[in-house]
Amino acid sequence: MISRRTFVNGLAAGVATTAFASSAKSYGQILGANDRLNFAINGLNGRGYAHLSALKNNSKTARVAYCCDVDAHILAKFAGAAEKALGYAPKAEQDFRRMLDSKDVDAITVATPDHWHTPMAVLGLKAGKHVYVEKPSSHNAREGELLVLAQEKYKKCVQVGDQQRSSDYSIEMIKKIHDGYIGTPYMAKAFYVNTRQSMGHGKPAPVPEWLNWDLWQGPAPRHEYVDNVHPYNWHWLRRYGTGETLNNGTHEIDVCRWALQAEYPETVTATGGRFQFQDDWEFYDTLVTNFGYSDKIITWEGRCSQGMKVYGRERGSVIMGTKGTVVIDRDGYDVYDWKGKQIDQFQTGKTTTSADTLGIDTMTDVHFANFISAIKTGEKLNSPIQIANVAVTMLLLSNIAYFTGRTLHLDTKNGHIKNDPEAMKLWGRDYEKGWEVTL
């Protein structure tokens, strides 16, 4: 093993990997990998740990070959945790493109900042890799279209990290709803609350020697480095992130859409603002969105700097029908009759919190197992990009409705905004030259 100092310095110089441990155990891992898929985890500061845990828990069918992050400190920390958890040391790379060049990698996972999700996923597909990409699968609606087209062109599996789609009790409850359990479902409400603090006002600063700031920005037009963006507050800047609506609302809106069997809505309206703090945050901290259909309605309520719970929960989905209501989240569900009397309940025995940025759970393990089986045996994906992209695009349209301040009227076949060229300009984004997403 090389020392952490040597490791970090080598990465900062742009040429460092950890060698595989030479123990018999590690050697056996390499030689015994014929029946395992080799994975590369990209983006290691948060959700990447859930990917590591899920791959460890699917170790009979999967193996971690690489871990990649542009921040050498984050990479060194994760590499150490990975070796401890797995019993062998994946190769560590600061530049993910070296991993893409490796014929040893079968699949990549993407847990990077949002502006990298589609560009890295498409590059992975071009390199012949299967892709597990975290939500939101795209930074803008045009990227969502491109990722769907890329999957269809390169014929590899693309699973989006909507892990509740792989939850046994969620699958069972959604089927019951479709079979008439609460009558005809016609209204769904997705919600999320948190108590996020201010990101303050950033100051220009020298780029840390351990951070590849140019590669961190990647597809995004270049900006000077400021001291309050990396590693987390990029979420609240439009050039990198998508706001809380896509950061977390994607999960709950996906469940609502699933339950109501809803595709693209006819209209989208969004009202909100940045109320709690005055800082560099470019999105809202509070947003209410209505997705209008001719026979149903879906709403989103996001409050990421005001912690008052909804139905005693910090996040979840409420499905209302002509005969009853289901309130469902990652911890179970409650069922009520038409008059609001509780008639059923299921609890997993665990309590999740919106403050958890890792999301290590059994749902993620099973979601990865489904992805692996899809690659190895052709099992149907639970959240393929074609399905997941609808909820992501709906919420990206919610952002467009908010920033334009008007109701959007949509083409229900593809989500495109009708008769509003100004709003449609926000369908895509500008890219740093040379980083455009191409098929």
C-alpha positions in Angstrom: 0.0 0.0 0.0 1.1 3.5 -0.7 0.7 6.2 2.0 -2.2 8.6 2.0 0.2 11.5 1.5 1.8 9.9 -1.6 -1.7 8.9 -2.8 -3.1 12.4 -2.6 0.0 14.0 -4.0 0.0 11.6 -6.9 -3.6 12.2 -7.7 -3.1 15.9 -7.6 -0.4 15.4 -10.2 -3.0 13.6 -12.3 -1.4 10.1 -12.4 -2.4 7.9 -9.4 -4.1 4.7 -8.8 -4.0 2.3 -5.9 -2.7 -1.1 -6.7 -4.7 -4.1 -6.0 -3.7 -5.7 -2.7 -1.5 -8.7 -3.2 -3.0 -10.8 -0.5 -4.4 -14.2 -1.4 -7.8 -12.9 -0.6 -7.6 -10.1 -3.0 -6.0 -12.3 -5.7 -8.9 -14.7 -5.3 -11.3 -11.8 -5.8 -9.6 -11.0 -9.1 -9.4 -14.6 -10.4 -12.9 -15.4 -9.1 -14.5 -12.5 -10.9 -15.6 -14.4 -14.0 -19.2 -14.5 -12.9 -19.1 -11.0 -11.5 -19.7 -7.7 -13.2 -16.9 -5.2 -12.7 -18.2 -1.8 -11.6 -16.7 1.7 -11.5 -18.3 4.1 -8.9 -18.1 7.8 -10.0 -18.8 10.6 -7.5 -17.8 9.6 -4.0 -18.8 12.3 -1.5 -22.3 11.1 -0.7 -24.5 8.6 -2.5 -21.4 6.8 -3.8 -21.2 5.1 -0.4 -24.7 3.6 -0.9 -23.4 2.3 -4.3 -20.4 0.8 -2.5 -22.7 -0.8 0.2 -25.0 -2.2 -2.5 -22.2 -3.7 -4.5 -20.7 -5.2 -1.4 -24.1 -6.8 -0.6 -24.3 -8.1 -4.1 -20.7 -9.4 -4.1 -21.6 -12.8 -5.6 -22.5 -11.0 -8.8 -20.6 -7.7 -8.7 -17.2 -6.4 -7.9 -15.9 -2.9 -7.6 -13.0 -2.4 -10.0 -12.7 1.4 -9.9 -13.7 4.4 -7.8 -13.4 7.9 -9.3 -13.6 11.4 -8.0 -12.0 14.7 -9.1 -11.3 15.6 -5.4 -8.2 13.7 -4.3 -9.1 14.0 -0.6 -12.6 12.6 -1.1 -11.1 9.9 -3.3 -8.5 8.8 -0.8 -11.1 8.7 2.0 -13.5 6.6 -0.1 -10.7 4.3 -1.4 -9.8 3.5 2.2 -13.4 2.8 3.1 -13.8 0.6 0.1 -10.8 -1.5 0.8 -11.9 -2.0 4.4 -15.5 -2.9 3.3 -14.6 -5.1 0.4 -11.4 -6.8 1.5 -9.6 -5.6 -1.6 -8.6 -2.3 -3.1 -10.4 -1.0 -6.2 -8.3 1.2 -8.5 -8.7 4.9 -7.7 -8.7 7.5 -10.4 -9.2 11.2 -10.3 -10.0 11.3 -14.1 -12.9 9.0 -14.9 -11.9 8.8 -18.5 -9.1 6.4 -17.6 -11.8 4.1 -16.2 -13.9 4.4 -19.4 -10.8 3.2 -21.4 -10.6 0.0 -19.3 -12.0 -3.2 -20.9 -12.2 -4.6 -17.4 -15.2 -2.3 -16.5 -18.7 -3.7 -17.4 -20.8 -1.1 -15.7 -20.5 2.4 -14.3 -22.4 4.1 -11.5 -22.9 7.9 -11.5 -23.3 9.8 -8.3 -21.6 13.0 -9.4 -23.1 16.5 -9.3 -26.2 16.8 -11.5 -24.6 18.5 -14.4 -22.4 15.4 -15.0 -25.2 12.8 -14.9 -26.2 12.6 -18.6 -22.8 13.5 -20.1 -21.0 10.8 -18.1 -23.8 8.3 -18.7 -23.7 8.9 -22.4 -19.9 8.6 -22.4 -20.2 5.3 -20.5 -22.7 4.0 -23.1 -20.4 5.0 -25.9 -17.6 3.1 -24.2 -19.7 -0.1 -24.1 -20.6 0.2 -20.4 -24.0 -0.4 -18.7 -25.0 2.6 -16.6 -26.6 3.1 -13.1 -27.3 6.8 -12.8 -28.6 8.6 -9.8 -31.6 10.9 -10.0 -32.0 13.3 -11.6 -30.8 11.4 -14.6 -30.5 14.7 -16.4 -29.6 18.3 -15.6 -32.1 19.6 -18.2 -34.9 18.1 -20.3 -33.0 18.0 -23.5 -30.3 15.8 -21.8 -33.1 13.4 -20.8 -34.2 13.0 -24.4 -30.5 12.4 -25.4 -30.0 9.8 -22.7 -33.0 7.9 -23.9 -31.8 8.0 -27.5 -28.3 7.0 -26.4 -29.6 3.9 -24.5 -31.6 2.9 -27.6 -28.6 3.4 -29.8 -26.0 1.5 -27.8 -28.3 -1.2 -26.4 -26.9 -1.2 -22.8 -28.9 -1.1 -19.6 -29.6 2.2 -18.0 -31.1 2.1 -14.5 -32.0 5.3 -12.7 -31.6 5.4 -8.9 -35.4 5.6 -8.1 -34.8 2.7 -5.6 -38.4 2.7 -4.3 -39.3 1.1 -7.6 -37.6 -2.0 -6.2 -39.2 -2.0 -2.8 -41.4 -5.1 -2.3 -44.0 -3.4 -0.2 -44.2 -0.4 -2.7 -44.6 -2.8 -5.6 -47.3 -4.6 -3.8 -49.2 -1.5 -2.8 -49.0 0.1 -6.2 -50.4 -3.1 -7.7 -53.2 -3.0 -5.2 -54.0 0.6 -6.1 -54.1 -0.3 -9.7 -56.5 -3.2 -8.9 -58.9 -0.8 -7.2 -57.8 -0.9 -3.5 -58.8 2.8 -3.0 -61.2 3.0 -5.8 -60.2 5.2 -8.7 -57.0 7.1 -7.8 -57.3 10.7 -9.0 -55.0 12.9 -6.8 -51.4 12.4 -5.6 -49.3 14.7 -3.4 -45.5 14.4 -3.1 -43.8 16.2 -0.3 -40.3 16.8 1.2 -39.2 18.9 4.2 -35.7 19.6 5.6 -33.9 22.2 7.6 -31.1 23.1 5.3 -28.9 26.0 6.4 -27.7 29.0 4.4 -24.9 28.5 1.9 -23.7 32.1 2.6 -21.9 34.2 0.1 -19.0 32.7 -1.6 -15.6 34.4 -2.0 -13.2 33.8 -4.9 -10.4 31.6 -3.7 -7.4 29.6 -5.1 -8.4 26.2 -6.4 -7.3 23.6 -3.8 -4.3 21.6 -5.1 -6.2 18.4 -4.5 -9.2 19.4 -6.7 -9.3 19.2 -10.5 -11.7 22.2 -10.8 -11.7 22.1 -14.6 -12.8 18.5 -14.7 -15.3 19.1 -11.9 -17.0 21.7 -14.1 -16.7 19.5 -17.1 -19.8 20.2 -19.4 -20.7 23.5 -17.5 -19.5 26.8 -18.8 -16.4 27.9 -16.9 -16.7 30.0 -13.7 -14.0 31.0 -11.2 -13.7 28.9 -8.1 -15.5 30.2 -5.0 -15.3 28.8 -1.5 -18.9 27.8 -0.9 -19.8 25.5 -3.8 -17.8 22.3 -3.5 -18.5 19.7 -2.3 -22.3 20.0 -1.7 -23.7 23.5 -2.3 -23.6 23.1 -6.1 -27.1 21.7 -5.7 -28.4 25.3 -5.3 -26.7 26.8 -8.3 -28.5 26.5 -11.7 -25.3 25.9 -13.7 -24.6 22.7 -11.8 -27.7 21.7 -9.8 -31.4 21.4 -10.2 -32.7 22.5 -6.8 -34.5 20.4 -4.1 -37.2 19.5 -6.6 -34.9 17.3 -8.5 -32.5 16.5 -5.7 -35.2 14.8 -3.7 -38.7 15.3 -5.2 -37.8 13.0 -8.1 -38.4 10.0 -5.8 -41.8 11.0 -4.5 -43.1 12.3 -7.9 -42.1 9.1 -9.5 -44.1 7.1 -6.9 -47.1 9.4 -7.5 -46.9 9.0 -11.3 -46.5 5.3 -10.9 -49.6 5.0 -8.7 -51.7 7.2 -10.9 -50.3 5.6 -14.1 -49.7 9.2 -15.3 -47.5 10.3 -18.2 -46.7 13.9 -19.1 -49.3 16.4 -17.8 -51.2 19.0 -19.9 -50.2 21.9 -17.7 -47.5 22.8 -15.1 -47.7 25.7 -12.6 -45.1 26.4 -9.9 -45.1 29.0 -7.1 -42.4 29.5 -4.5 -39.4 31.5 -3.4 -36.2 31.8 -1.4 -37.7 32.9 2.0 -35.6 31.6 4.8 -32.2 33.0 4.0 -30.7 35.6 1.6 -27.5 34.1 0.1 -26.0 32.7 -3.1 -28.8 30.1 -3.4 -30.3 30.5 -6.9 -33.3 28.2 -6.5 -36.2 28.4 -4.1 -36.3 26.9 -0.6 -40.1 26.5 -0.9 -42.0 25.4 -4.0 -45.6 24.2 -4.7 -46.2 22.7 -8.2 -49.4 21.5 -9.8 -49.3 19.0 -12.7 -52.6 19.2 -14.4 -54.3 16.3 -16.2 -57.9 16.0 -17.6 -58.7 13.3 -15.1 -56.2 13.6 -12.3 -53.8 15.9 -10.5 -50.3 15.6 -9.0 -48.9 18.1 -6.7 -45.4 18.7 -5.3 -44.6 20.6 -2.1 -41.0 21.1 -1.2 -39.8 22.9 1.9 -36.1 22.4 2.4 -35.5 25.1 5.0 -38.6 24.7 7.1 -39.0 21.4 9.0 -42.7 21.2 9.7 -43.6 17.6 8.8 -46.5 16.4 6.6 -48.6 13.5 7.8 -45.9 13.2 10.5 -43.3 12.5 7.8 -40.4 14.4 6.4 -41.0 13.0 2.9 -43.5 10.7 1.1 -46.4 10.4 -1.3 -50.1 10.5 -0.7 -52.4 8.7 -3.1 -56.1 9.6 -2.9 -58.9 7.7 -4.6 -62.7 7.5 -4.6 -62.7 5.0 -1.8 -59.6 5.8 0.3 -56.1 7.1 0.7 -52.6 5.6 0.9 -49.7 7.5 2.5 -46.5 5.8 1.5 -42.8 6.5 2.1 -39.5 4.6 2.6 -40.5 3.4 6.0 -43.9 1.8 5.1 -47.4 3.0 4.5 -50.7 3.9 6.2 -54.1 3.3 4.5 -57.3 5.2 5.3 -60.9 4.8 4.2 -62.9 7.4 2.3 -63.7 9.3 5.6 -60.1 9.3 6.8 -60.3 6.4 9.3 -57.1 4.3 9.3 -57.7 0.7 8.1 -54.2 -0.7 7.5 -50.5 -0.1 8.2 -47.1 -1.5 7.4 -43.8 -0.4 8.9 -40.3 -1.6 7.9 -39.1 -1.1 11.4 -36.6 1.6 10.3 -36.9 5.3 10.3 -35.4 7.4 7.5 -34.7 11.1 7.7 -34.4 13.8 5.0 -31.1 14.8 6.6 -29.5 11.5 5.4 -27.5 12.3 2.2 -26.2 8.8 1.7 -29.4 6.7 1.6 -27.7 3.3 2.4 -30.7 0.9 2.6 -32.0 -2.4 1.4 -34.0 -0.8 -1.3 -30.8 0.3 -3.0 -29.3 -3.2 -2.6 -32.3 -4.7 -4.3 -32.3 -2.0 -7.0 -28.7 -2.8 -7.8 -29.6 -6.6 -7.8 -32.2 -5.8 -10.4 -29.8 -3.9 -12.5 -27.2 -6.7 -12.3 -29.8 -9.3 -13.2 -30.9 -7.2 -16.1 -27.4 -7.2 -17.5 -26.7 -10.8 -16.8 -30.0 -12.5 -17.6 -32.2 -9.9 -19.3 -34.5 -9.4 -16.3 -36.7 -6.3 -16.7 -35.3 -3.2 -15.2 -37.5 -1.6 -12.4 -36.5 2.0 -13.4 -35.2 2.1 -17.0 -34.4 5.5 -18.3 -37.4 5.5 -20.6 -39.7 5.4 -17.5 -37.6 7.4 -15.1 -37.1 10.3 -17.5 -40.8 11.2 -17.4 -40.8 12.1 -13.7 -37.4 13.9 -14.1 -38.6 15.9 -17.1 -41.9 16.8 -15.2 -39.8 18.3 -12.4 -37.4 20.1 -14.7 -40.5 21.6 -16.2 -41.6 22.6 -12.7 -38.3 24.6 -12.5 -39.0 26.2 -15.9 -42.5 27.2 -14.7 -41.0 28.7 -11.6 -38.3 30.7 -13.3 -40.6 32.0 -16.1 -43.5 32.7 -13.7 -46.2 31.3 -15.9 -48.3 28.2 -16.6 -46.7 25.9 -19.1 -48.9 24.0 -21.6 -47.4 20.8 -22.8 -47.4 18.4 -25.6 -48.4 15.3 -23.7 -46.5 13.0 -26.1 -43.0 14.3 -25.2 -43.4 17.0 -22.6 -42.4 19.8 -24.9 -43.7 23.3 -24.1 -46.3 24.5 -26.6 -46.5 28.1 -27.9 -43.9 29.5 -25.6 -40.5 29.9 -27.3 -39.0 31.8 -24.3 -39.8 29.0 -21.9 -38.6 26.4 -24.4 -35.2 28.0 -24.4 -34.8 26.5 -20.9 -35.3 23.0 -22.3 -31.6 22.7 -22.8 -28.4 24.4 -21.7 -25.1 25.9 -22.9 -22.0 23.7 -22.7 -18.4 24.4 -22.3 -16.9 24.0 -25.8 -15.9 20.4 -26.4 -18.2 19.0 -23.7 -21.4 18.9 -25.7 -23.5 15.8 -25.3 -23.4 13.9 -28.6 -24.6 10.5 -29.6 
